[in-house]
Amino acid sequence: MHGNAGFLFGSIFDSVPFGPRMSEDVTINEIWNGLLEAIRLITMASPELAEIVRLTLRVSGTALLFSTAIGIPLGAYLGLRRFRGRGLVMALLYTGMGFPPVVIGLFVYLMLSRNGPLGGLDVAWVPPLFTPAAMTMAQTIISFPLVSGFTMAAVMGVDPRLRQQMLALGATKLQTAWTVLVEARVGVMVSIIAGFGSIISEVGAVMLVGGNIEHHTRVLTTAIVLETRKGVFDLAMALGIVLLSLSFLANLLMLSLQGRTSLR
């Protein structure tokens, strides 16, 4: 574990220089240059930018798929069923919704480190540290409580008489649960948007478990931190604008789907 820790913090601080190039003053010209640099990088299809964007979408997209696949069924179950220990599960879920991402990153780092509970198993399904798979694992844990918690709230907001009516008509529990989910689809879409927003802009956890390694684990958020520390504010702003654009487009797509489903 100590070897992993040395590599982690060595890679982070080696790639994030502190020195005379750092400046606390950001001028209007640098902001304007950042806008121009963003346009240039996008229009010229910079290979470096394309690589970072692809990895960002791959890691966050995969994490969102996992958290959605687990979170929506669990949220629906908690919203529909009453069982012993439900309050404890809900309390843990609400705690997870407000958990600092960097603490999640630390937890995943300790679990996956060489002497950790999972890292010591040396099996194929446990991702090694400083890989996109480890970053995906951390982001899944971050977004899962949000997806599950908002889904649960949406399901609990559906009129309980709908369930009673479905059961009276002879529907199975699975059919009833699906009907309730369809009725709560707007809230479910909001849960997915919230989950995506929590990970696409996250930096602490992916920095810890990914190490911000060039051409391997560098995503938009960690690249922004790196360029800011180097004092290259125009490139940092360009990357920030690209990140905001991706987030806006993804949320616009989600809202478009939400609007279509609400009209049905």
Contacts in CASP RR format, 6 or more apart in sequence:
PFRMAT RR
TARGET T0000
AUTHOR 0000-0000-0000
METHOD contacts of the structure
MODEL  1
MHGNAGFLFGSIFDSVPFGPRMSEDVTINEIWNGLLEAIRLITMASPELA
EIVRLTLRVSGTALLFSTAIGIPLGAYLGLRRFRGRGLVMALLYTGMGFP
PVVIGLFVYLMLSRNGPLGGLDVAWVPPLFTPAAMTMAQTIISFPLVSGF
TMAAVMGVDPRLRQQMLALGATKLQTAWTVLVEARVGVMVSIIAGFGSII
SEVGAVMLVGGNIEHHTRVLTTAIVLETRKGVFDLAMALGIVLLSLSFLA
NLLMLSLQGRTSLR
1 110 0 8 1.000
1 113 0 8 1.000
1 114 0 8 1.000
1 115 0 8 1.000
1 116 0 8 1.000
3 114 0 8 1.000
4 109 0 8 1.000
4 113 0 8 1.000
4 114 0 8 1.000
4 129 0 8 1.000
5 113 0 8 1.000
7 130 0 8 1.000
8 109 0 8 1.000
8 129 0 8 1.000
8 130 0 8 1.000
8 208 0 8 1.000
8 211 0 8 1.000
11 130 0 8 1.000
11 211 0 8 1.000
11 212 0 8 1.000
11 213 0 8 1.000
12 207 0 8 1.000
12 211 0 8 1.000
12 212 0 8 1.000
15 212 0 8 1.000
15 213 0 8 1.000
15 214 0 8 1.000
15 226 0 8 1.000
16 212 0 8 1.000
16 225 0 8 1.000
16 226 0 8 1.000
16 229 0 8 1.000
16 230 0 8 1.000
17 229 0 8 1.000
17 230 0 8 1.000
18 229 0 8 1.000
21 230 0 8 1.000
21 231 0 8 1.000
22 229 0 8 1.000
22 230 0 8 1.000
22 231 0 8 1.000
23 231 0 8 1.000
26 233 0 8 1.000
30 233 0 8 1.000
30 234 0 8 1.000
30 237 0 8 1.000
31 237 0 8 1.000
33 233 0 8 1.000
33 234 0 8 1.000
33 237 0 8 1.000
34 233 0 8 1.000
34 234 0 8 1.000
34 235 0 8 1.000
34 237 0 8 1.000
34 238 0 8 1.000
34 241 0 8 1.000
35 237 0 8 1.000
35 238 0 8 1.000
35 241 0 8 1.000
36 234 0 8 1.000
37 234 0 8 1.000
37 235 0 8 1.000
37 237 0 8 1.000
37 238 0 8 1.000
38 237 0 8 1.000
38 238 0 8 1.000
38 239 0 8 1.000
38 240 0 8 1.000
38 241 0 8 1.000
38 242 0 8 1.000
40 238 0 8 1.000
41 49 0 8 1.000
41 238 0 8 1.000
41 242 0 8 1.000
42 49 0 8 1.000
42 242 0 8 1.000
49 239 0 8 1.000
49 242 0 8 1.000
51 215 0 8 1.000
52 218 0 8 1.000
52 219 0 8 1.000
52 220 0 8 1.000
52 223 0 8 1.000
52 239 0 8 1.000
53 220 0 8 1.000
53 242 0 8 1.000
53 246 0 8 1.000
55 132 0 8 1.000
55 217 0 8 1.000
55 218 0 8 1.000
55 219 0 8 1.000
56 200 0 8 1.000
56 219 0 8 1.000
56 220 0 8 1.000
56 221 0 8 1.000
56 243 0 8 1.000
56 246 0 8 1.000
57 246 0 8 1.000
58 132 0 8 1.000
59 132 0 8 1.000
59 135 0 8 1.000
59 136 0 8 1.000
59 139 0 8 1.000
59 206 0 8 1.000
59 219 0 8 1.000
60 139 0 8 1.000
60 196 0 8 1.000
60 199 0 8 1.000
60 200 0 8 1.000
60 219 0 8 1.000
61 196 0 8 1.000
62 136 0 8 1.000
63 136 0 8 1.000
63 137 0 8 1.000
63 139 0 8 1.000
63 140 0 8 1.000
63 142 0 8 1.000
63 143 0 8 1.000
63 199 0 8 1.000
64 139 0 8 1.000
64 143 0 8 1.000
64 192 0 8 1.000
64 195 0 8 1.000
64 196 0 8 1.000
64 199 0 8 1.000
66 136 0 8 1.000
66 140 0 8 1.000
66 144 0 8 1.000
67 139 0 8 1.000
67 140 0 8 1.000
67 143 0 8 1.000
67 144 0 8 1.000
67 146 0 8 1.000
67 147 0 8 1.000
67 195 0 8 1.000
68 147 0 8 1.000
68 192 0 8 1.000
70 144 0 8 1.000
70 148 0 8 1.000
71 144 0 8 1.000
71 147 0 8 1.000
71 148 0 8 1.000
71 149 0 8 1.000
71 151 0 8 1.000
72 147 0 8 1.000
72 148 0 8 1.000
72 151 0 8 1.000
72 181 0 8 1.000
72 188 0 8 1.000
72 191 0 8 1.000
74 148 0 8 1.000
74 151 0 8 1.000
74 152 0 8 1.000
75 148 0 8 1.000
75 149 0 8 1.000
75 151 0 8 1.000
75 152 0 8 1.000
75 155 0 8 1.000
76 151 0 8 1.000
76 152 0 8 1.000
76 155 0 8 1.000
76 177 0 8 1.000
76 180 0 8 1.000
76 181 0 8 1.000
77 177 0 8 1.000
78 86 0 8 1.000
78 89 0 8 1.000
78 90 0 8 1.000
78 93 0 8 1.000
78 148 0 8 1.000
78 149 0 8 1.000
78 152 0 8 1.000
78 155 0 8 1.000
79 152 0 8 1.000
79 155 0 8 1.000
79 156 0 8 1.000
80 155 0 8 1.000
80 163 0 8 1.000
80 176 0 8 1.000
80 177 0 8 1.000
80 180 0 8 1.000
90 152 0 8 1.000
93 145 0 8 1.000
93 148 0 8 1.000
93 149 0 8 1.000
93 152 0 8 1.000
94 145 0 8 1.000
94 149 0 8 1.000
95 145 0 8 1.000
96 145 0 8 1.000
97 145 0 8 1.000
97 146 0 8 1.000
97 149 0 8 1.000
98 145 0 8 1.000
99 142 0 8 1.000
99 145 0 8 1.000
101 138 0 8 1.000
101 142 0 8 1.000
101 198 0 8 1.000
101 202 0 8 1.000
101 203 0 8 1.000
101 204 0 8 1.000
101 205 0 8 1.000
102 204 0 8 1.000
102 205 0 8 1.000
102 208 0 8 1.000
104 138 0 8 1.000
104 141 0 8 1.000
104 142 0 8 1.000
104 205 0 8 1.000
105 138 0 8 1.000
105 204 0 8 1.000
105 205 0 8 1.000
105 208 0 8 1.000
105 209 0 8 1.000
106 208 0 8 1.000
107 141 0 8 1.000
108 134 0 8 1.000
108 137 0 8 1.000
108 138 0 8 1.000
108 141 0 8 1.000
108 205 0 8 1.000
108 208 0 8 1.000
108 209 0 8 1.000
109 129 0 8 1.000
109 208 0 8 1.000
109 209 0 8 1.000
110 116 0 8 1.000
111 117 0 8 1.000
111 118 0 8 1.000
111 119 0 8 1.000
112 118 0 8 1.000
112 119 0 8 1.000
112 126 0 8 1.000
112 127 0 8 1.000
112 128 0 8 1.000
112 129 0 8 1.000
112 134 0 8 1.000
112 137 0 8 1.000
112 209 0 8 1.000
113 119 0 8 1.000
113 129 0 8 1.000
114 120 0 8 1.000
118 126 0 8 1.000
119 126 0 8 1.000
119 128 0 8 1.000
120 126 0 8 1.000
127 133 0 8 1.000
127 134 0 8 1.000
127 136 0 8 1.000
127 137 0 8 1.000
128 134 0 8 1.000
129 209 0 8 1.000
129 210 0 8 1.000
130 209 0 8 1.000
130 210 0 8 1.000
130 211 0 8 1.000
130 213 0 8 1.000
130 216 0 8 1.000
130 217 0 8 1.000
131 210 0 8 1.000
131 216 0 8 1.000
131 217 0 8 1.000
132 210 0 8 1.000
132 216 0 8 1.000
132 217 0 8 1.000
134 209 0 8 1.000
134 210 0 8 1.000
135 205 0 8 1.000
135 206 0 8 1.000
135 209 0 8 1.000
135 210 0 8 1.000
135 217 0 8 1.000
135 219 0 8 1.000
137 209 0 8 1.000
138 205 0 8 1.000
138 206 0 8 1.000
138 208 0 8 1.000
138 209 0 8 1.000
139 199 0 8 1.000
139 202 0 8 1.000
139 205 0 8 1.000
139 206 0 8 1.000
142 198 0 8 1.000
142 199 0 8 1.000
142 202 0 8 1.000
142 205 0 8 1.000
143 195 0 8 1.000
143 196 0 8 1.000
143 197 0 8 1.000
143 198 0 8 1.000
143 199 0 8 1.000
146 191 0 8 1.000
146 194 0 8 1.000
146 195 0 8 1.000
146 198 0 8 1.000
147 191 0 8 1.000
147 192 0 8 1.000
147 194 0 8 1.000
147 195 0 8 1.000
148 191 0 8 1.000
149 191 0 8 1.000
150 187 0 8 1.000
150 188 0 8 1.000
150 190 0 8 1.000
150 191 0 8 1.000
150 194 0 8 1.000
151 184 0 8 1.000
151 187 0 8 1.000
151 188 0 8 1.000
151 191 0 8 1.000
153 187 0 8 1.000
154 184 0 8 1.000
154 186 0 8 1.000
154 187 0 8 1.000
154 188 0 8 1.000
154 190 0 8 1.000
154 191 0 8 1.000
155 180 0 8 1.000
155 181 0 8 1.000
155 184 0 8 1.000
157 184 0 8 1.000
158 180 0 8 1.000
158 183 0 8 1.000
158 184 0 8 1.000
162 179 0 8 1.000
162 180 0 8 1.000
162 183 0 8 1.000
163 176 0 8 1.000
163 180 0 8 1.000
166 175 0 8 1.000
166 176 0 8 1.000
166 179 0 8 1.000
167 176 0 8 1.000
171 179 0 8 1.000
181 188 0 8 1.000
185 258 0 8 1.000
185 261 0 8 1.000
185 262 0 8 1.000
186 258 0 8 1.000
186 259 0 8 1.000
186 261 0 8 1.000
186 262 0 8 1.000
189 254 0 8 1.000
189 255 0 8 1.000
189 257 0 8 1.000
189 258 0 8 1.000
189 261 0 8 1.000
190 258 0 8 1.000
192 254 0 8 1.000
193 251 0 8 1.000
193 254 0 8 1.000
193 255 0 8 1.000
196 247 0 8 1.000
196 250 0 8 1.000
196 251 0 8 1.000
196 254 0 8 1.000
197 247 0 8 1.000
197 251 0 8 1.000
200 243 0 8 1.000
200 246 0 8 1.000
200 247 0 8 1.000
200 250 0 8 1.000
201 221 0 8 1.000
201 243 0 8 1.000
201 247 0 8 1.000
202 221 0 8 1.000
203 221 0 8 1.000
203 222 0 8 1.000
203 224 0 8 1.000
203 225 0 8 1.000
206 212 0 8 1.000
206 217 0 8 1.000
206 219 0 8 1.000
206 221 0 8 1.000
206 222 0 8 1.000
207 222 0 8 1.000
207 225 0 8 1.000
210 217 0 8 1.000
211 217 0 8 1.000
211 222 0 8 1.000
212 218 0 8 1.000
212 222 0 8 1.000
212 223 0 8 1.000
212 225 0 8 1.000
212 226 0 8 1.000
218 226 0 8 1.000
220 239 0 8 1.000
220 240 0 8 1.000
220 242 0 8 1.000
220 243 0 8 1.000
220 246 0 8 1.000
221 243 0 8 1.000
223 239 0 8 1.000
224 236 0 8 1.000
224 239 0 8 1.000
224 240 0 8 1.000
224 243 0 8 1.000
227 233 0 8 1.000
227 235 0 8 1.000
227 236 0 8 1.000
227 239 0 8 1.000
228 236 0 8 1.000
END
